[in-house]
Amino acid sequence: MSNEIAVPAQQVALVDLLDRVLATGVVITGEITLSIADIDLVYVSLRALLSSVRPGGPEPLPVVRPIGTDEP
Amino acid sequence: MTHLDIDREGAERSLASLVLTVIELIRQLMERQAIRRIDEGDLSDDQIERLGSTLMALDAQMTRLREHFGLAEEDLNLDLGPLGSLLPRR
């Protein structure tokens, strides 16, 4: 007697999943410590916000030009 | 299942399919995001027009590149096992 519940196979492509994630917005955080021989050498802390550009949302950062280059 | 055979003949084609797969993923993602943005209704008609024609040109260019390397549309997709596929199957 099989007690498996039939779930309809709903195949969502990864690209559609990413599209929905971006539409909502997602924060990715991560902390990495690189160490050799039990001695901590490099510490990396990341906090990233990924989101679609939306009216009323956070403004994208302005373009920063290197020093010494003139404005067009 | 996609195999990447690194023999002399297939190397170029395999590498091309790998690179084009990544590009196609980004292109389709941008396309979906563009549709969402248009639905928001904050773009002008001119911006929507430019967006649409650029995305169509990108699609045409991808098809040309695919055909150049003799790759079919299904070749630019990956089966991710339980995660489903990378791009929607047509």
Backbone of each chain as nested JSON, in Angstrom:
{
  "chains": [
    {"id": "A", "residues": [
      {"number": 1, "name": "MET", "atoms": {"N": [0.854, -1.198, 0.0], "CA": [0.0, 0.0, 0.0], "C": [0.887, 1.243, 0.0]}},
      {"number": 2, "name": "SER", "atoms": {"N": [0.72, 2.038, -1.006], "CA": [1.546, 3.236, -1.122], "C": [0.813, 4.425, -0.498]}},
      {"number": 3, "name": "ASN", "atoms": {"N": [1.495, 5.156, 0.351], "CA": [0.866, 6.344, 0.941], "C": [1.48, 7.637, 0.406]}},
      {"number": 4, "name": "GLU", "atoms": {"N": [1.978, 7.571, -0.821], "CA": [2.531, 8.775, -1.438], "C": [1.402, 9.715, -1.838]}},
      {"number": 5, "name": "ILE", "atoms": {"N": [1.61, 10.968, -1.587], "CA": [0.615, 11.959, -1.997], "C": [1.05, 12.529, -3.342]}},
      {"number": 6, "name": "ALA", "atoms": {"N": [0.12, 12.464, -4.271], "CA": [0.455, 12.948, -5.61], "C": [0.512, 14.471, -5.62]}},
      {"number": 7, "name": "VAL", "atoms": {"N": [1.708, 15.003, -5.816], "CA": [1.875, 16.454, -5.923], "C": [2.017, 16.788, -7.398]}},
      {"number": 8, "name": "PRO", "atoms": {"N": [1.209, 17.706, -7.897], "CA": [1.35, 18.041, -9.316], "C": [2.741, 18.613, -9.596]}},
      {"number": 9, "name": "ALA", "atoms": {"N": [3.388, 18.066, -10.598], "CA": [4.737, 18.509, -10.929], "C": [4.688, 19.935, -11.457]}},
      {"number": 10, "name": "GLN", "atoms": {"N": [5.12, 20.876, -10.616], "CA": [5.122, 22.265, -11.047], "C": [6.562, 22.694, -11.254]}},
      {"number": 11, "name": "GLN", "atoms": {"N": [6.995, 22.638, -12.502], "CA": [8.374, 22.952, -12.815], "C": [8.531, 24.452, -13.029]}},
      {"number": 12, "name": "VAL", "atoms": {"N": [9.238, 25.092, -12.117], "CA": [9.521, 26.51, -12.278], "C": [10.983, 26.63, -12.671]}},
      {"number": 13, "name": "ALA", "atoms": {"N": [11.217, 27.289, -13.785], "CA": [12.593, 27.464, -14.223], "C": [13.305, 28.432, -13.286]}},
      {"number": 14, "name": "LEU", "atoms": {"N": [14.596, 28.243, -13.146], "CA": [15.399, 29.07, -12.226], "C": [15.311, 30.552, -12.582]}},
      {"number": 15, "name": "VAL", "atoms": {"N": [15.212, 30.839, -13.883], "CA": [15.158, 32.231, -14.315], "C": [13.877, 32.906, -13.812]}},
      {"number": 16, "name": "ASP", "atoms": {"N": [12.771, 32.146, -13.748], "CA": [11.514, 32.695, -13.224], "C": [11.596, 32.896, -11.72]}},
      {"number": 17, "name": "LEU", "atoms": {"N": [12.294, 31.973, -11.064], "CA": [12.5, 32.075, -9.618], "C": [13.307, 33.336, -9.292]}},
      {"number": 18, "name": "LEU", "atoms": {"N": [14.388, 33.558, -10.048], "CA": [15.234, 34.742, -9.848], "C": [14.435, 36.02, -10.079]}},
      {"number": 19, "name": "ASP", "atoms": {"N": [13.57, 35.979, -11.093], "CA": [12.743, 37.139, -11.424], "C": [11.854, 37.512, -10.246]}},
      {"number": 20, "name": "ARG", "atoms": {"N": [11.241, 36.5, -9.624], "CA": [10.36, 36.771, -8.478], "C": [11.146, 37.239, -7.271]}},
      {"number": 21, "name": "VAL", "atoms": {"N": [12.317, 36.647, -7.069], "CA": [13.158, 37.045, -5.93], "C": [13.564, 38.509, -6.061]}},
      {"number": 22, "name": "LEU", "atoms": {"N": [13.952, 38.909, -7.287], "CA": [14.371, 40.297, -7.525], "C": [13.203, 41.258, -7.346]}},
      {"number": 23, "name": "ALA", "atoms": {"N": [12.006, 40.821, -7.757], "CA": [10.83, 41.68, -7.644], "C": [10.527, 41.987, -6.183]}},
      {"number": 24, "name": "THR", "atoms": {"N": [10.778, 41.019, -5.313], "CA": [10.56, 41.237, -3.883], "C": [11.761, 41.953, -3.275]}},
      {"number": 25, "name": "GLY", "atoms": {"N": [12.937, 41.612, -3.716], "CA": [14.158, 42.131, -3.126], "C": [14.683, 41.146, -2.104]}},
      {"number": 26, "name": "VAL", "atoms": {"N": [15.99, 41.018, -2.054], "CA": [16.574, 40.042, -1.136], "C": [17.885, 40.602, -0.577]}},
      {"number": 27, "name": "VAL", "atoms": {"N": [18.128, 40.304, 0.693], "CA": [19.381, 40.714, 1.334], "C": [20.228, 39.467, 1.553]}},
      {"number": 28, "name": "ILE", "atoms": {"N": [21.461, 39.543, 1.1], "CA": [22.386, 38.42, 1.278], "C": [23.487, 38.879, 2.238]}},
      {"number": 29, "name": "THR", "atoms": {"N": [23.671, 38.142, 3.301], "CA": [24.772, 38.477, 4.207], "C": [25.694, 37.272, 4.325]}},
      {"number": 30, "name": "GLY", "atoms": {"N": [26.931, 37.569, 4.585], "CA": [27.883, 36.483, 4.732], "C": [29.118, 36.945, 5.475]}},
      {"number": 31, "name": "GLU", "atoms": {"N": [29.684, 36.07, 6.241], "CA": [30.925, 36.385, 6.943], "C": [31.903, 35.25, 6.715]}},
      {"number": 32, "name": "ILE", "atoms": {"N": [33.086, 35.626, 6.293], "CA": [34.11, 34.626, 6.004], "C": [35.392, 35.004, 6.754]}},
      {"number": 33, "name": "THR", "atoms": {"N": [35.969, 34.053, 7.408], "CA": [37.288, 34.27, 8.011], "C": [38.259, 33.272, 7.393]}},
      {"number": 34, "name": "LEU", "atoms": {"N": [39.306, 33.8, 6.782], "CA": [40.333, 32.931, 6.208], "C": [41.455, 32.782, 7.225]}},
      {"number": 35, "name": "SER", "atoms": {"N": [41.764, 31.551, 7.521], "CA": [42.844, 31.352, 8.481], "C": [43.755, 30.227, 8.022]}},
      {"number": 36, "name": "ILE", "atoms": {"N": [44.989, 30.347, 8.389], "CA": [45.985, 29.316, 8.076], "C": [46.655, 28.909, 9.38]}},
      {"number": 37, "name": "ALA", "atoms": {"N": [46.741, 27.651, 9.617], "CA": [47.36, 27.108, 10.828], "C": [46.752, 27.73, 12.083]}},
      {"number": 38, "name": "ASP", "atoms": {"N": [45.416, 27.775, 12.117], "CA": [44.671, 28.307, 13.274], "C": [44.923, 29.781, 13.54]}},
      {"number": 39, "name": "ILE", "atoms": {"N": [45.515, 30.507, 12.583], "CA": [45.729, 31.945, 12.755], "C": [44.809, 32.668, 11.77]}},
      {"number": 40, "name": "ASP", "atoms": {"N": [43.88, 33.477, 12.293], "CA": [42.964, 34.218, 11.44], "C": [43.728, 35.313, 10.703]}},
      {"number": 41, "name": "LEU", "atoms": {"N": [43.604, 35.334, 9.379], "CA": [44.375, 36.295, 8.587], "C": [43.486, 37.32, 7.908]}},
      {"number": 42, "name": "VAL", "atoms": {"N": [42.391, 36.878, 7.298], "CA": [41.539, 37.793, 6.531], "C": [40.107, 37.625, 6.986]}},
      {"number": 43, "name": "TYR", "atoms": {"N": [39.442, 38.759, 7.199], "CA": [38.041, 38.73, 7.599], "C": [37.211, 39.438, 6.538]}},
      {"number": 44, "name": "VAL", "atoms": {"N": [36.221, 38.775, 6.021], "CA": [35.352, 39.352, 4.991], "C": [33.927, 39.347, 5.525]}},
      {"number": 45, "name": "SER", "atoms": {"N": [33.301, 40.526, 5.512], "CA": [31.902, 40.62, 5.902], "C": [31.127, 41.262, 4.768]}},
      {"number": 46, "name": "LEU", "atoms": {"N": [30.123, 40.567, 4.277], "CA": [29.374, 41.061, 3.121], "C": [27.909, 41.262, 3.488]}},
      {"number": 47, "name": "ARG", "atoms": {"N": [27.358, 42.347, 2.998], "CA": [25.912, 42.542, 3.107], "C": [25.44, 43.135, 1.786]}},
      {"number": 48, "name": "ALA", "atoms": {"N": [24.663, 42.382, 1.037], "CA": [24.265, 42.836, -0.3], "C": [22.741, 42.883, -0.401]}},
      {"number": 49, "name": "LEU", "atoms": {"N": [22.243, 43.945, -1.03], "CA": [20.812, 44.044, -1.319], "C": [20.611, 43.922, -2.816]}},
      {"number": 50, "name": "LEU", "atoms": {"N": [19.832, 42.941, -3.221], "CA": [19.518, 42.752, -4.636], "C": [18.036, 42.998, -4.824]}},
      {"number": 51, "name": "SER", "atoms": {"N": [17.711, 43.902, -5.743], "CA": [16.298, 44.203, -5.94], "C": [16.092, 44.875, -7.283]}},
      {"number": 52, "name": "SER", "atoms": {"N": [14.886, 44.747, -7.816], "CA": [14.534, 45.479, -9.031], "C": [14.524, 46.966, -8.71]}},
      {"number": 53, "name": "VAL", "atoms": {"N": [14.783, 47.791, -9.743], "CA": [14.646, 49.231, -9.582], "C": [13.165, 49.568, -9.675]}},
      {"number": 54, "name": "ARG", "atoms": {"N": [12.661, 50.23, -8.653], "CA": [11.225, 50.532, -8.601], "C": [11.024, 51.999, -8.29]}},
      {"number": 55, "name": "PRO", "atoms": {"N": [9.958, 52.589, -8.835], "CA": [9.651, 53.953, -8.423], "C": [9.309, 53.956, -6.936]}},
      {"number": 56, "name": "GLY", "atoms": {"N": [9.935, 54.865, -6.196], "CA": [9.704, 54.907, -4.761], "C": [10.658, 54.037, -3.98]}},
      {"number": 57, "name": "GLY", "atoms": {"N": [11.431, 53.23, -4.691], "CA": [12.426, 52.397, -4.033], "C": [13.71, 53.175, -3.841]}},
      {"number": 58, "name": "PRO", "atoms": {"N": [14.755, 52.514, -3.317], "CA": [16.014, 53.226, -3.15], "C": [16.599, 53.616, -4.504]}},
      {"number": 59, "name": "GLU", "atoms": {"N": [17.141, 54.848, -4.571], "CA": [17.736, 55.328, -5.815], "C": [19.039, 54.583, -6.077]}},
      {"number": 60, "name": "PRO", "atoms": {"N": [19.313, 54.224, -7.345], "CA": [20.614, 53.647, -7.65], "C": [21.716, 54.665, -7.366]}},
      {"number": 61, "name": "LEU", "atoms": {"N": [22.889, 54.187, -7.006], "CA": [23.993, 55.082, -6.662], "C": [24.39, 55.908, -7.879]}},
      {"number": 62, "name": "PRO", "atoms": {"N": [24.775, 57.184, -7.669], "CA": [25.205, 58.008, -8.791], "C": [26.535, 57.502, -9.36]}},
      {"number": 63, "name": "VAL", "atoms": {"N": [26.768, 57.823, -10.643], "CA": [28.013, 57.405, -11.288], "C": [29.164, 58.227, -10.704]}},
      {"number": 64, "name": "VAL", "atoms": {"N": [30.189, 57.558, -10.243], "CA": [31.355, 58.243, -9.684], "C": [32.475, 58.166, -10.708]}},
      {"number": 65, "name": "ARG", "atoms": {"N": [33.012, 59.349, -11.066], "CA": [34.095, 59.37, -12.043], "C": [35.443, 59.45, -11.332]}},
      {"number": 66, "name": "PRO", "atoms": {"N": [36.465, 58.814, -11.902], "CA": [37.784, 58.908, -11.275], "C": [38.266, 60.356, -11.237]}},
      {"number": 67, "name": "ILE", "atoms": {"N": [39.083, 60.687, -10.23], "CA": [39.586, 62.047, -10.074], "C": [40.422, 62.417, -11.289]}},
      {"number": 68, "name": "GLY", "atoms": {"N": [40.236, 63.634, -11.781], "CA": [41.036, 64.107, -12.903], "C": [40.335, 63.976, -14.234]}},
      {"number": 69, "name": "THR", "atoms": {"N": [39.227, 63.236, -14.288], "CA": [38.484, 63.156, -15.541], "C": [37.373, 64.202, -15.504]}},
      {"number": 70, "name": "ASP", "atoms": {"N": [37.225, 64.903, -16.62], "CA": [36.247, 65.989, -16.677], "C": [34.85, 65.43, -16.891]}},
      {"number": 71, "name": "GLU", "atoms": {"N": [33.885, 66.179, -16.41], "CA": [32.487, 65.833, -16.684], "C": [32.217, 65.994, -18.176]}},
      {"number": 72, "name": "PRO", "atoms": {"N": [31.492, 65.101, -18.785], "CA": [31.218, 65.249, -20.221], "C": [30.337, 66.467, -20.495]}}
    ]},
    {"id": "B", "residues": [
      {"number": 1, "name": "MET", "atoms": {"N": [20.764, 15.375, -20.056], "CA": [22.036, 15.663, -19.382], "C": [23.004, 16.266, -20.392]}},
      {"number": 2, "name": "THR", "atoms": {"N": [23.634, 17.365, -20.019], "CA": [24.566, 18.024, -20.917], "C": [25.994, 17.578, -20.594]}},
      {"number": 3, "name": "HIS", "atoms": {"N": [26.694, 17.164, -21.598], "CA": [28.101, 16.816, -21.409], "C": [28.963, 17.899, -22.021]}},
      {"number": 4, "name": "LEU", "atoms": {"N": [30.045, 18.211, -21.363], "CA": [31.001, 19.127, -21.955], "C": [32.217, 18.307, -22.368]}},
      {"number": 5, "name": "ASP", "atoms": {"N": [32.215, 17.861, -23.602], "CA": [33.336, 17.063, -24.088], "C": [34.455, 17.988, -24.525]}},
      {"number": 6, "name": "ILE", "atoms": {"N": [35.576, 17.882, -23.847], "CA": [36.693, 18.752, -24.21], "C": [37.604, 18.007, -25.191]}},
      {"number": 7, "name": "ASP", "atoms": {"N": [37.104, 17.749, -26.389], "CA": [38.004, 17.289, -27.434], "C": [38.222, 18.468, -28.374]}},
      {"number": 8, "name": "ARG", "atoms": {"N": [39.152, 18.294, -29.263], "CA": [39.564, 19.413, -30.104], "C": [38.4, 19.983, -30.916]}},
      {"number": 9, "name": "GLU", "atoms": {"N": [37.584, 19.076, -31.467], "CA": [36.469, 19.496, -32.3], "C": [35.36, 20.177, -31.488]}},
      {"number": 10, "name": "GLY", "atoms": {"N": [35.032, 19.518, -30.373], "CA": [33.877, 19.983, -29.616], "C": [34.192, 21.068, -28.604]}},
      {"number": 11, "name": "ALA", "atoms": {"N": [35.462, 21.353, -28.385], "CA": [35.829, 22.3, -27.33], "C": [35.223, 23.673, -27.563]}},
      {"number": 12, "name": "GLU", "atoms": {"N": [35.361, 24.155, -28.806], "CA": [34.856, 25.483, -29.125], "C": [33.34, 25.546, -28.922]}},
      {"number": 13, "name": "ARG", "atoms": {"N": [32.676, 24.489, -29.404], "CA": [31.217, 24.432, -29.328], "C": [30.758, 24.329, -27.867]}},
      {"number": 14, "name": "SER", "atoms": {"N": [31.46, 23.507, -27.087], "CA": [31.099, 23.32, -25.681], "C": [31.287, 24.601, -24.892]}},
      {"number": 15, "name": "LEU", "atoms": {"N": [32.405, 25.264, -25.139], "CA": [32.689, 26.522, -24.446], "C": [31.655, 27.56, -24.83]}},
      {"number": 16, "name": "ALA", "atoms": {"N": [31.324, 27.598, -26.137], "CA": [30.322, 28.549, -26.614], "C": [28.977, 28.298, -25.949]}},
      {"number": 17, "name": "SER", "atoms": {"N": [28.604, 27.028, -25.811], "CA": [27.298, 26.729, -25.207], "C": [27.282, 27.128, -23.74]}},
      {"number": 18, "name": "LEU", "atoms": {"N": [28.415, 26.963, -23.058], "CA": [28.512, 27.338, -21.647], "C": [28.368, 28.851, -21.477]}},
      {"number": 19, "name": "VAL", "atoms": {"N": [29.12, 29.595, -22.298], "CA": [29.089, 31.055, -22.211], "C": [27.719, 31.59, -22.618]}},
      {"number": 20, "name": "LEU", "atoms": {"N": [27.186, 31.049, -23.727], "CA": [25.885, 31.522, -24.22], "C": [24.763, 31.186, -23.244]}},
      {"number": 21, "name": "THR", "atoms": {"N": [24.903, 30.083, -22.496], "CA": [23.895, 29.728, -21.494], "C": [23.815, 30.797, -20.41]}},
      {"number": 22, "name": "VAL", "atoms": {"N": [24.98, 31.237, -19.944], "CA": [25.016, 32.276, -18.901], "C": [24.423, 33.579, -19.432]}},
      {"number": 23, "name": "ILE", "atoms": {"N": [24.81, 33.942, -20.675], "CA": [24.299, 35.174, -21.272], "C": [22.785, 35.098, -21.458]}},
      {"number": 24, "name": "GLU", "atoms": {"N": [22.307, 33.928, -21.897], "CA": [20.885, 33.752, -22.139], "C": [20.091, 33.854, -20.837]}},
      {"number": 25, "name": "LEU", "atoms": {"N": [20.663, 33.332, -19.741], "CA": [20.008, 33.438, -18.436], "C": [19.836, 34.907, -18.051]}},
      {"number": 26, "name": "ILE", "atoms": {"N": [20.896, 35.681, -18.214], "CA": [20.838, 37.106, -17.861], "C": [19.868, 37.84, -18.777]}},
      {"number": 27, "name": "ARG", "atoms": {"N": [19.906, 37.493, -20.075], "CA": [19.017, 38.155, -21.035], "C": [17.547, 37.904, -20.691]}},
      {"number": 28, "name": "GLN", "atoms": {"N": [17.219, 36.641, -20.394], "CA": [15.822, 36.329, -20.075], "C": [15.392, 36.959, -18.761]}},
      {"number": 29, "name": "LEU", "atoms": {"N": [16.341, 37.042, -17.814], "CA": [16.03, 37.675, -16.53], "C": [15.742, 39.168, -16.728]}},
      {"number": 30, "name": "MET", "atoms": {"N": [16.58, 39.823, -17.558], "CA": [16.384, 41.243, -17.842], "C": [15.058, 41.474, -18.566]}},
      {"number": 31, "name": "GLU", "atoms": {"N": [14.703, 40.544, -19.455], "CA": [13.454, 40.629, -20.197], "C": [12.263, 40.605, -19.234]}},
      {"number": 32, "name": "ARG", "atoms": {"N": [12.304, 39.668, -18.276], "CA": [11.215, 39.566, -17.294], "C": [11.148, 40.796, -16.396]}},
      {"number": 33, "name": "GLN", "atoms": {"N": [12.333, 41.273, -16.011], "CA": [12.369, 42.463, -15.163], "C": [11.84, 43.68, -15.919]}},
      {"number": 34, "name": "ALA", "atoms": {"N": [12.14, 43.735, -17.226], "CA": [11.665, 44.848, -18.05], "C": [10.142, 44.84, -18.125]}},
      {"number": 35, "name": "ILE", "atoms": {"N": [9.567, 43.641, -18.262], "CA": [8.096, 43.529, -18.328], "C": [7.484, 44.01, -17.011]}},
      {"number": 36, "name": "ARG", "atoms": {"N": [8.106, 43.608, -15.893], "CA": [7.627, 44.074, -14.584], "C": [7.675, 45.598, -14.494]}},
      {"number": 37, "name": "ARG", "atoms": {"N": [8.806, 46.153, -14.987], "CA": [9.005, 47.596, -14.909], "C": [7.96, 48.334, -15.754]}},
      {"number": 38, "name": "ILE", "atoms": {"N": [7.658, 47.761, -16.921], "CA": [6.646, 48.373, -17.793], "C": [5.278, 48.318, -17.106]}},
      {"number": 39, "name": "ASP", "atoms": {"N": [5.009, 47.192, -16.417], "CA": [3.732, 47.044, -15.705], "C": [3.594, 48.048, -14.566]}},
      {"number": 40, "name": "GLU", "atoms": {"N": [4.753, 48.474, -14.003], "CA": [4.713, 49.479, -12.931], "C": [4.117, 50.784, -13.453]}},
      {"number": 41, "name": "GLY", "atoms": {"N": [4.364, 51.062, -14.742], "CA": [3.754, 52.209, -15.379], "C": [4.483, 53.525, -15.209]}},
      {"number": 42, "name": "ASP", "atoms": {"N": [5.76, 53.483, -14.784], "CA": [6.478, 54.745, -14.586], "C": [7.387, 55.09, -15.756]}},
      {"number": 43, "name": "LEU", "atoms": {"N": [7.403, 54.243, -16.796], "CA": [8.242, 54.526, -17.959], "C": [7.427, 55.258, -19.022]}},
      {"number": 44, "name": "SER", "atoms": {"N": [8.12, 56.134, -19.766], "CA": [7.429, 56.837, -20.842], "C": [7.292, 55.913, -22.051]}},
      {"number": 45, "name": "ASP", "atoms": {"N": [6.409, 56.283, -22.973], "CA": [6.204, 55.468, -24.175], "C": [7.502, 55.3, -24.95]}},
      {"number": 46, "name": "ASP", "atoms": {"N": [8.303, 56.384, -24.975], "CA": [9.575, 56.348, -25.695], "C": [10.527, 55.339, -25.054]}},
      {"number": 47, "name": "GLN", "atoms": {"N": [10.576, 55.338, -23.713], "CA": [11.447, 54.398, -23.001], "C": [11.01, 52.955, -23.233]}},
      {"number": 48, "name": "ILE", "atoms": {"N": [9.691, 52.718, -23.215], "CA": [9.16, 51.364, -23.438], "C": [9.51, 50.908, -24.846]}},
      {"number": 49, "name": "GLU", "atoms": {"N": [9.383, 51.825, -25.808], "CA": [9.696, 51.531, -27.202], "C": [11.169, 51.134, -27.356]}},
      {"number": 50, "name": "ARG", "atoms": {"N": [12.059, 51.934, -26.721], "CA": [13.501, 51.661, -26.817], "C": [13.847, 50.342, -26.138]}},
      {"number": 51, "name": "LEU", "atoms": {"N": [13.219, 50.108, -24.98], "CA": [13.434, 48.863, -24.23], "C": [13.024, 47.662, -25.078]}},
      {"number": 52, "name": "GLY", "atoms": {"N": [11.842, 47.764, -25.679], "CA": [11.313, 46.663, -26.483], "C": [12.178, 46.363, -27.686]}},
      {"number": 53, "name": "SER", "atoms": {"N": [12.592, 47.411, -28.405], "CA": [13.374, 47.172, -29.622], "C": [14.767, 46.655, -29.268]}},
      {"number": 54, "name": "THR", "atoms": {"N": [15.335, 47.112, -28.137], "CA": [16.651, 46.622, -27.727], "C": [16.587, 45.147, -27.336]}},
      {"number": 55, "name": "LEU", "atoms": {"N": [15.539, 44.779, -26.593], "CA": [15.398, 43.373, -26.19], "C": [15.176, 42.477, -27.401]}},
      {"number": 56, "name": "MET", "atoms": {"N": [14.428, 42.98, -28.399], "CA": [14.214, 42.193, -29.611], "C": [15.513, 42.02, -30.389]}},
      {"number": 57, "name": "ALA", "atoms": {"N": [16.324, 43.098, -30.431], "CA": [17.611, 43.026, -31.122], "C": [18.536, 42.029, -30.415]}},
      {"number": 58, "name": "LEU", "atoms": {"N": [18.518, 42.027, -29.069], "CA": [19.334, 41.095, -28.294], "C": [18.918, 39.649, -28.571]}},
      {"number": 59, "name": "ASP", "atoms": {"N": [17.607, 39.435, -28.645], "CA": [17.079, 38.102, -28.929], "C": [17.551, 37.619, -30.295]}},
      {"number": 60, "name": "ALA", "atoms": {"N": [17.477, 38.516, -31.277], "CA": [17.899, 38.168, -32.637], "C": [19.398, 37.875, -32.67]}},
      {"number": 61, "name": "GLN", "atoms": {"N": [20.171, 38.674, -31.933], "CA": [21.62, 38.491, -31.898], "C": [21.99, 37.149, -31.249]}},
      {"number": 62, "name": "MET", "atoms": {"N": [21.255, 36.78, -30.192], "CA": [21.493, 35.499, -29.525], "C": [21.221, 34.345, -30.476]}},
      {"number": 63, "name": "THR", "atoms": {"N": [20.127, 34.464, -31.248], "CA": [19.787, 33.417, -32.219], "C": [20.896, 33.286, -33.258]}},
      {"number": 64, "name": "ARG", "atoms": {"N": [21.424, 34.438, -33.723], "CA": [22.51, 34.414, -34.72], "C": [23.743, 33.719, -34.145]}},
      {"number": 65, "name": "LEU", "atoms": {"N": [24.106, 34.072, -32.884], "CA": [25.279, 33.472, -32.253], "C": [25.103, 31.964, -32.075]}},
      {"number": 66, "name": "ARG", "atoms": {"N": [23.874, 31.581, -31.657], "CA": [23.565, 30.178, -31.46], "C": [23.756, 29.399, -32.751]}},
      {"number": 67, "name": "GLU", "atoms": {"N": [23.22, 29.961, -33.83], "CA": [23.297, 29.284, -35.12], "C": [24.724, 29.245, -35.637]}},
      {"number": 68, "name": "HIS", "atoms": {"N": [25.495, 30.273, -35.299], "CA": [26.893, 30.322, -35.721], "C": [27.665, 29.126, -35.164]}},
      {"number": 69, "name": "PHE", "atoms": {"N": [27.368, 28.764, -33.91], "CA": [28.056, 27.645, -33.275], "C": [27.286, 26.331, -33.442]}},
      {"number": 70, "name": "GLY", "atoms": {"N": [26.215, 26.35, -34.248], "CA": [25.454, 25.141, -34.506], "C": [24.757, 24.587, -33.279]}},
      {"number": 71, "name": "LEU", "atoms": {"N": [24.263, 25.474, -32.425], "CA": [23.602, 25.045, -31.19], "C": [22.097, 25.244, -31.308]}},
      {"number": 72, "name": "ALA", "atoms": {"N": [21.357, 24.28, -30.769], "CA": [19.9, 24.398, -30.746], "C": [19.475, 25.142, -29.479]}},
      {"number": 73, "name": "GLU", "atoms": {"N": [18.211, 25.549, -29.45], "CA": [17.702, 26.299, -28.304], "C": [17.812, 25.481, -27.013]}},
      {"number": 74, "name": "GLU", "atoms": {"N": [17.593, 24.157, -27.144], "CA": [17.648, 23.294, -25.944], "C": [19.07, 23.152, -25.421]}},
      {"number": 75, "name": "ASP", "atoms": {"N": [20.071, 23.417, -26.282], "CA": [21.458, 23.284, -25.835], "C": [21.831, 24.35, -24.811]}},
      {"number": 76, "name": "LEU", "atoms": {"N": [21.058, 25.466, -24.806], "CA": [21.352, 26.541, -23.862], "C": [20.478, 26.417, -22.625]}},
      {"number": 77, "name": "ASN", "atoms": {"N": [20.276, 25.207, -22.169], "CA": [19.495, 25.002, -20.962], "C": [20.201, 23.952, -20.127]}},
      {"number": 78, "name": "LEU", "atoms": {"N": [20.038, 24.042, -18.824], "CA": [20.671, 23.064, -17.953], "C": [19.601, 22.403, -17.098]}},
      {"number": 79, "name": "ASP", "atoms": {"N": [19.727, 21.099, -16.943], "CA": [18.847, 20.373, -16.032], "C": [19.473, 20.428, -14.651]}},
      {"number": 80, "name": "LEU", "atoms": {"N": [18.8, 21.126, -13.724], "CA": [19.366, 21.3, -12.385], "C": [18.817, 20.266, -11.406]}},
      {"number": 81, "name": "GLY", "atoms": {"N": [18.369, 19.149, -11.926], "CA": [17.871, 18.08, -11.064], "C": [16.612, 18.491, -10.319]}},
      {"number": 82, "name": "PRO", "atoms": {"N": [16.622, 18.403, -8.98], "CA": [15.412, 18.739, -8.212], "C": [15.017, 20.208, -8.322]}},
      {"number": 83, "name": "LEU", "atoms": {"N": [15.953, 21.059, -8.726], "CA": [15.644, 22.486, -8.87], "C": [14.895, 22.781, -10.157]}},
      {"number": 84, "name": "GLY", "atoms": {"N": [14.73, 21.789, -11.008], "CA": [14.08, 22.024, -12.296], "C": [15.1, 22.4, -13.333]}},
      {"number": 85, "name": "SER", "atoms": {"N": [14.682, 23.214, -14.293], "CA": [15.618, 23.61, -15.337], "C": [16.004, 25.063, -15.156]}},
      {"number": 86, "name": "LEU", "atoms": {"N": [17.085, 25.446, -15.814], "CA": [17.585, 26.817, -15.72], "C": [16.64, 27.779, -16.436]}},
      {"number": 87, "name": "LEU", "atoms": {"N": [16.28, 27.424, -17.664], "CA": [15.389, 28.249, -18.467], "C": [14.11, 27.457, -18.718]}},
      {"number": 88, "name": "PRO", "atoms": {"N": [12.994, 28.136, -18.959], "CA": [11.75, 27.392, -19.209], "C": [11.866, 26.579, -20.504]}},
      {"number": 89, "name": "ARG", "atoms": {"N": [11.336, 25.364, -20.455], "CA": [11.321, 24.542, -21.669], "C": [10.173, 24.981, -22.558]}},
      {"number": 90, "name": "ARG", "atoms": {"N": [10.456, 25.04, -23.852], "CA": [9.383, 25.48, -24.761], "C": [8.779, 24.303, -25.48]}}
    ]}
  ]
}
